[in-house]
Amino acid sequence: MVVVVVFDAAAMVTSITQAEILIALVVAAHAGVLAVRLCFSLYKA
């Protein structure tokens, strides 16, 4: 008995909308600002 599993690559790829990309960029920028502030606070301490 042979079992063949075929994955459909198109089914696994989801389209990302422009709004989702914008949200991701805003979140990443916010995380970067927080990281810089944390580093500065640790440097001053």
C-alpha positions as CSV (number, residue, x, y, z in Angstrom):
1,M,0.0,0.0,0.0
2,V,1.5,3.3,-1.1
3,V,0.2,6.6,0.3
4,V,1.0,9.7,-1.7
5,V,0.6,13.1,0.0
6,V,0.5,16.1,-2.3
7,F,0.6,19.6,-0.8
8,D,-1.0,22.3,-2.8
9,A,1.3,25.3,-2.6
10,A,-1.3,27.7,-3.7
11,A,-3.6,26.8,-0.8
12,M,-0.9,27.6,1.7
13,V,-0.1,31.0,0.3
14,T,-2.5,33.7,1.6
15,S,-2.6,37.2,0.0
16,I,-1.6,40.0,2.3
17,T,-3.5,43.2,1.9
18,Q,-2.0,46.6,1.8
19,A,-3.7,47.5,5.1
20,E,-2.2,44.5,6.8
21,I,1.3,45.5,5.6
22,L,0.8,49.0,6.9
23,I,-0.3,47.7,10.3
24,A,2.7,45.4,10.4
25,L,5.0,48.3,9.6
26,V,3.4,50.5,12.3
27,V,3.8,47.7,14.9
28,A,7.4,47.1,13.9
29,A,8.2,50.8,14.1
30,H,6.6,51.1,17.6
31,A,8.6,48.1,18.8
32,G,11.8,49.7,17.5
33,V,11.0,52.9,19.3
34,L,10.4,51.1,22.5
35,A,13.6,49.1,22.1
36,V,15.6,52.4,21.6
37,R,14.0,53.9,24.7
38,L,14.8,50.9,26.7
39,C,18.4,50.9,25.6
40,F,18.7,54.6,26.4
41,S,17.2,54.1,29.9
42,L,19.5,51.2,30.6
43,Y,22.5,53.3,29.4
44,K,21.6,56.2,31.7
45,A,21.1,53.9,34.8
